[in-house]
């Protein structure tokens, strides 16, 4: 099965699962199994590569965050089931995006400054995870650099896994809103909105 068929199957299974959740039907077991199967096939195919087809990026980026957010809408046992499914899917996504080998030199050159800005001062995302707050200056550097290179990377047919993982981290920025409060949470949510409009809107 080629990449197009793999991605089409994965995307359709994801849509079916999320539709059930949006309709208030909870975690549909068969649809969840279909997502796991489709994502496992993608992981088997892609974990040995150093890049992933562009067409798969949005589906890979949004699935965990969407499931986690749905787990907060449902109550008790169903919430726990959805959260457990989200964590299992996160593991499969990590298999797909596990970095392997060196990326193409030209692509490495284009994203070098973006990666540098993310990693400086202890890593932007790790600081958020560790409760150190939202670094506005660092975020602005990341955002501006991404804005500068976006038209170029948009033309790529495949994305280096380091960039894919960055997109996933950026898509999941809104999950940190639950970890912080008041003004800090508002800053994170505003940043998420800007990122979403830039690369996913």
Buried (B, 14 or more C-beta within 10 A) or exposed (E): EEBEEBBBBBBBBBEBBBEBBEEEEBBBEEBBEBBBEBBBBBBEBBBEBBBBBBBBBBBBBBBBBBBBBBBEEBEEEBBEBBBEBBEBBBEBBBBBBBEEEEBEEEBBEBBEBBBEBBEEEEBBBEBBEEEEEBBEEBBEBBBEBBEEBEEEBEEBEBBBBBBBBBBBBBBBBBBBBEEBEEEBBEBBBEBBEBBBEEBEE
